[in-house]
Amino acid sequence: MDRDQILARLRERILRYAASKLSRDAAEDVAQEVLMVLHEKYAAVDRVEDLLPLSLEIARFKIWGARRKSVRRGENTSVSVDDLPLAGSGPDPLEQTERRERLDKLEAALKQLGDRCRELFRLKLEGHSFAEIQKRLKIESMNTLYTWDFRCRKELAKKLNDA
């Protein structure tokens, strides 16, 4: 394997290492800087056994430097403009009232459902898959669970329309 192939494989290794410590863009910059140092200062080193630890050590110093630079510039405490709330972007009082009424209606309808349906909805809202729900409720057949789900959703829709 020639030096270019070794450096190409090392680049991926350096990139993974740097990405575990920094953002993807910063990791790519670090990997490029490490390759530049290897090319300029360590051109005589050709063996993988020598290049790997050397490149990771250089990457470690470059990562430290990138972090120091970020702290010095205050980039680690800055807030993105996209993350700031817009003035008046929240729901208006009418929207808040309508939402509260819908939630109250849903809560009342859920209270009217049986225990099995409430438990099924709770597990689904917690993000459990149907296979996990089947195990938790100790149901023999997946089709039984699908039937319960269909009937519970149908009953909830009926209760919401009646209310």
MODELLER restraints for C-alpha pairs under 7 A, 6 or more apart:
rsr = mdl.restraints
at = mdl.atoms
rsr.add(forms.Gaussian(group=physical.xy_distance, feature=features.Distance(at['CA:3:A'], at['CA:46:A']), mean=5.98, stdev=0.5))
rsr.add(forms.Gaussian(group=physical.xy_distance, feature=features.Distance(at['CA:6:A'], at['CA:48:A']), mean=6.68, stdev=0.5))
rsr.add(forms.Gaussian(group=physical.xy_distance, feature=features.Distance(at['CA:10:A'], at['CA:52:A']), mean=6.84, stdev=0.5))
rsr.add(forms.Gaussian(group=physical.xy_distance, feature=features.Distance(at['CA:11:A'], at['CA:31:A']), mean=6.12, stdev=0.5))
rsr.add(forms.Gaussian(group=physical.xy_distance, feature=features.Distance(at['CA:14:A'], at['CA:31:A']), mean=5.72, stdev=0.5))
rsr.add(forms.Gaussian(group=physical.xy_distance, feature=features.Distance(at['CA:14:A'], at['CA:56:A']), mean=6.51, stdev=0.5))
rsr.add(forms.Gaussian(group=physical.xy_distance, feature=features.Distance(at['CA:14:A'], at['CA:59:A']), mean=6.93, stdev=0.5))
rsr.add(forms.Gaussian(group=physical.xy_distance, feature=features.Distance(at['CA:15:A'], at['CA:27:A']), mean=5.77, stdev=0.5))
rsr.add(forms.Gaussian(group=physical.xy_distance, feature=features.Distance(at['CA:15:A'], at['CA:28:A']), mean=6.07, stdev=0.5))
rsr.add(forms.Gaussian(group=physical.xy_distance, feature=features.Distance(at['CA:15:A'], at['CA:31:A']), mean=5.48, stdev=0.5))
rsr.add(forms.Gaussian(group=physical.xy_distance, feature=features.Distance(at['CA:18:A'], at['CA:27:A']), mean=4.77, stdev=0.5))
rsr.add(forms.Gaussian(group=physical.xy_distance, feature=features.Distance(at['CA:18:A'], at['CA:30:A']), mean=6.96, stdev=0.5))
rsr.add(forms.Gaussian(group=physical.xy_distance, feature=features.Distance(at['CA:18:A'], at['CA:63:A']), mean=6.99, stdev=0.5))
rsr.add(forms.Gaussian(group=physical.xy_distance, feature=features.Distance(at['CA:19:A'], at['CA:27:A']), mean=4.96, stdev=0.5))
rsr.add(forms.Gaussian(group=physical.xy_distance, feature=features.Distance(at['CA:30:A'], at['CA:59:A']), mean=6.55, stdev=0.5))
rsr.add(forms.Gaussian(group=physical.xy_distance, feature=features.Distance(at['CA:30:A'], at['CA:62:A']), mean=6.20, stdev=0.5))
rsr.add(forms.Gaussian(group=physical.xy_distance, feature=features.Distance(at['CA:30:A'], at['CA:63:A']), mean=6.86, stdev=0.5))
rsr.add(forms.Gaussian(group=physical.xy_distance, feature=features.Distance(at['CA:34:A'], at['CA:55:A']), mean=6.47, stdev=0.5))
rsr.add(forms.Gaussian(group=physical.xy_distance, feature=features.Distance(at['CA:34:A'], at['CA:58:A']), mean=6.20, stdev=0.5))
rsr.add(forms.Gaussian(group=physical.xy_distance, feature=features.Distance(at['CA:34:A'], at['CA:59:A']), mean=6.00, stdev=0.5))
rsr.add(forms.Gaussian(group=physical.xy_distance, feature=features.Distance(at['CA:45:A'], at['CA:51:A']), mean=6.74, stdev=0.5))
rsr.add(forms.Gaussian(group=physical.xy_distance, feature=features.Distance(at['CA:70:A'], at['CA:76:A']), mean=6.10, stdev=0.5))
rsr.add(forms.Gaussian(group=physical.xy_distance, feature=features.Distance(at['CA:105:A'], at['CA:160:A']), mean=6.84, stdev=0.5))
rsr.add(forms.Gaussian(group=physical.xy_distance, feature=features.Distance(at['CA:105:A'], at['CA:163:A']), mean=6.97, stdev=0.5))
rsr.add(forms.Gaussian(group=physical.xy_distance, feature=features.Distance(at['CA:106:A'], at['CA:160:A']), mean=6.69, stdev=0.5))
rsr.add(forms.Gaussian(group=physical.xy_distance, feature=features.Distance(at['CA:109:A'], at['CA:156:A']), mean=6.48, stdev=0.5))
rsr.add(forms.Gaussian(group=physical.xy_distance, feature=features.Distance(at['CA:109:A'], at['CA:159:A']), mean=5.54, stdev=0.5))
rsr.add(forms.Gaussian(group=physical.xy_distance, feature=features.Distance(at['CA:109:A'], at['CA:160:A']), mean=6.03, stdev=0.5))
rsr.add(forms.Gaussian(group=physical.xy_distance, feature=features.Distance(at['CA:110:A'], at['CA:118:A']), mean=6.67, stdev=0.5))
rsr.add(forms.Gaussian(group=physical.xy_distance, feature=features.Distance(at['CA:110:A'], at['CA:156:A']), mean=6.95, stdev=0.5))
rsr.add(forms.Gaussian(group=physical.xy_distance, feature=features.Distance(at['CA:117:A'], at['CA:152:A']), mean=5.47, stdev=0.5))
rsr.add(forms.Gaussian(group=physical.xy_distance, feature=features.Distance(at['CA:123:A'], at['CA:133:A']), mean=6.73, stdev=0.5))
rsr.add(forms.Gaussian(group=physical.xy_distance, feature=features.Distance(at['CA:134:A'], at['CA:142:A']), mean=6.68, stdev=0.5))
rsr.add(forms.Gaussian(group=physical.xy_distance, feature=features.Distance(at['CA:134:A'], at['CA:145:A']), mean=6.72, stdev=0.5))
